[in-house]
Every structure is written in structure tokens, then in C-alpha cells.
């Protein structure tokens, strides 16, 4: 990928399934990758375990629900790696997602939006203010469920469907993508969203669910985390230098029927 070597990339939620795969891919392209997590020991452990990549990892703590933590994180990044010109807004609050629809509360929405939307937008605003005119690329992680409905029929008994607040926050990420792209385009800051479909994970899905979901896609399978990471690297790189305000769908054809 042109334009990734030597760049500083910040990946929020960098130790998770998708965040980790994206961090690894950017490092393989010889970027310096800042891996953030609310728990610094977790970010340090992940960085040590995955330091075989071509680039290097810089673990930094970040709590997106705390404005002070956002500023402190960026100060540490500037000191340890430099000003990031790639930001992957990947982190998502998972606490509270496993609650039945009948039991969700206003906090179920407030807490999720505080991290996924408000936290990321404040992080991006502060980051762009520090760029001093340098071009940059921002990639929001959305979801196919921000664009399409959830098919409740494919969830086996005992498995809760993707919750309504998650679908809502991912749709909001796409709206924020277009708004910020319009605001910062003249400054050379591109803002796009990556819209993955279901990503295979033995820890999160049963074999029956994976089978039912796969049958809904044109490719008859779920995505791998590495396939999503490749698309993220494309949007982050100079290969996509004339793409902004867009939502790139990587869902195996699920939404194209």
C-alpha cells in the first residue's frame, strides 16, 4: 500500500478482534502503530505478543469516555511516536450489549454513544487540531447493521440478536463520517467508514449461527478479521487518496441481494 511506510497510525481498541488485525496489517506495511486500550497492561501485553510485524507498536492507554484521557493519550503519542496521520476509530463499548431488548435502559444508549461517537469525535477533533496542515486519513468502523436490518431468524435459541443500540450507533458513525469529511476536506483530511459484515469468531458465535449467517451472503461464508483489515489499510493509505465521505462495505455480498 502506497503511503503507509513510516506513518504513525493510531488504532482505538487495538487489542480486539478487528482492531488487532488492523494494527497488524498497518505494521506489516511498516507503519508505527499506536495500540490503545482502556487498560495499559492489556495494550502492552498485546504489543509484546505481536512484535514480529515489520513496523513497531506503541501501547498507550485511552478512555474515550474521558476528555482528559483523550488529551493525555495524544500527548503521549506525540512524545513516543509523533503526530498520527492515520486514525482508525475502531473501539466500541461492549459492556451492556448482552441485555435483552425488554431490559435495555437509556444508559444502554448513553454509554455506548459516549464512547463510540462522542469519544471518537472528540479524539478526532483534537488530533486534527494538532496536524498543523498535514494530510491525514480517518477510518470509522461501522457495521452492515448500520445499513441493513437485523434478521432475527438466524439467531439460534439462547443467542441474543445484535442489539438495537449497536445498530443505531453504527448508523451514527456513518453520519459522522460524512459530516466530518465535509468539514475537513479542504484541510486534506479524508474521513471514510468501513462497513464490515459478520466476522468469524469462535469465541463469539456458535457453529449454528455461523452457518445461518453464511447462507445469507453471496460468498456463503463469514469474513475473516484479516479481510476487514486489508480494506482498512486501503482506506488509510494513499491508494485511496481521492476517496472521502464514503462507506466501504465488506460483507461478502450480504447487502447486495
N, C-alpha and C positions, 0 to 999 in steps of 0.2 A: 504494500500500500504506500503510495507516494505521500510524503508529508507527515509521517509518524515518527521517523527516526529522530531521536534527540528531543522530542517534545515532552512536556510534562502533562500528564493526564491524571485527573482526579476522578476516582470511581467511588461513589457513595454506596454503602452496603457492599463493599468489595470482597467480603468473605463468603457471601451466599452463593447459591447455585448459579445464577446468571452473572452476578457481579464478579464472582471469582473467575468464571470463564472469560468474561470480557477483559478483566485485568491481565489474565494470562496471555490473551491474544494481543493486547496492546504492547505488553512486554516483549512478546516474540517479535514484534515489529520494531523493537529497540527503543520504545518509549520508556521514560521514567514514570512509573505508575504509583500514585498515592492511593493507598488502600485504606479506606476509612471504615470505622465501626464505632458504635457507642462504647464498646469495651476494648480499650487499647491492648490488653493481653491477647485478646482474640485476633486482632489485626496483626500483632507481632508474630503470633504462632503461625497464622496462615502464611505470612510473608516468608518466614523461615522454611516452611514446608514446601514452598513453591518457588524457591530462589534459583531454579535451574533455567528459567527463561533468559532470553538474551538481554532484556532490559533489567532494570532494578526496581524493587518495591520499597516504598516508604510508608510504613504504618503510622497513621495519625488518628487520634480519637475525634469523633464528631457526633454530637447530638443535635439533630436537625430541629428538634422542638425547643432549642435553647439558642437565642440570638447570640449570647456571649460565646457559646461553644463554637458557633459558626465563625465568628471573627477570630477567635483563638486558633481554630483549625487552619484558617487561611494564613495567619501569621506564621504558624509552624511550617506550613507547606512552603511558603516563600523562603523561609530560613533554611530548610533542609533540602529543597529540591528546585525552587524557583516558582515563578508565577505560572499556574496551569493555564494552558490554552486549549485544553480538551477537558470537558466535564461530562461525565456520564451520570445522569440523575437516575440512579437505579434503586436506591434504598426505598423500602416500603415497610411500614409498621405492620407486623404480622400478629401482634397481640390483639385479641378481641375478634379475630376473623372467624374463629370456630364457635360462633354463637348462632343458634337457630334464629330464623327471621323473626319469630314471635317474641324473642327476648332481646333484640337489639335496642339500644337506647341512643339518645342524642350524642352521648360520649363516643359511641361506636363510630360516628361520623366525624365528630370534632377531633378526636385523637388521630385518626387516620389522615384527615386533611391537613392537620397541623404539621405533620411530618412530610407526607408525600408531596403536598402542593406548597403550603406556606413556607416550610423549611427549605425546600429546594429553590423556590423563587428568591428568598432572602439570600441564600448561598450564591445564586447566580448573579443577583444584583451587586452584591459585594465583590464578587470575582470580576465582573465586567468593569467595575469602577477601578480595579487595580491593573487592568490590562495596559493602560496608557497607549491606546490606539492600536495595539497588536490585534491581528485577526484571531478568531477562536471558533471552536465548534462545540456546541452543546447537544447532547442526545438525551432526551427523556425516554424512560422505559414506560410504555403504556401496555396495553393488552388487547387482544382481539375482543375481549368482553367489554372494552370501552367503546366498541363499534357495533357489536352484534349482541343479540340476546343470549342468555344462558339457557341451554337446553337441559331442563331439569330431569328429563327422562334418562339421561346417560349416567346418572349418579346411582350407584348400587345402594341397596338398603344399608343404613348405618353411616353413609358418607354424606356430609353436608355439601350442598352445592356452593359454588363461588358466591360469596355474599353480595348483597345489593350495594353496600358502601364501597366495596372494592371496584365493582363495575363503574360506580359513579366517580370515584377518584381517578380511575384510568381515563375516563372520558374527559375529565377536567384537565388532565395532563396534556391531552391533545389540544384543548382550547388554549392552554397556557403556551404551548409550543408556537401556535400561530401568532398569538399576541406578542410574545417576546421576539419572534423572528421579525415582525414588522417594526418593532421598536429599535432593534439593534442592527438591522441590516446595513444601514449606512455606515456603521462602525466596523463592518467586516466580521461581525459575529453571527454565525449561522446557528439556527436552532431548529432541530428536527426531532421527531419522535420515532421510536422503534416500536412496532406493534407485533409482538410475538403471539403465536397461538400456544397451545399446551406444550410444555416442555417435560420430557420424560424424567421421572424421579421416583425410584423405588421407595424412597422414604415418605413420599407424599401421596402416592397413588397405588391403588390396588391393581392387580393384573386385569380384573374385570373392567374397571374404569378405563384403563389404557386401551383395552380392546374396543370398547364402545366409542371412546373419543376418536380413535384412529379411523374407525369406519365412517366418520363424518368428514374426513379430509380427503382430498383428491389423491394424495400420496399414500394414504392408508397407513399412516404412522404418525407418532408424535415427533416433535423436534428434539434435537439434542441441544444442550446448552452451547456447544461449540458452534453450531449453525447460527444461533442467535448472535453469538459473539462476533462472527465474521461480518454480519450485517452491521453491527455496532462499529466495528473497525472501519468499514466502508464510509459510514456517515461521519466518523471522526476525522477521516483522512482527507487529503487534498483531491482524492479521486472523486469526491462529491462536492467540489468547490463551488458549483453553481446550483446546489440544491439547498433550499432553506424553506422553513414553514411547512414541511411535508411530513407525512406519516407513512413510513415504510412498513408494509405488512409482511410478516414472515410466519405464515400459518399453514403451509402445506396445501393451500387452496381451500381451506375450510370456509372462508367468507366469500369465495368466488363462485359458488354454485348458483 
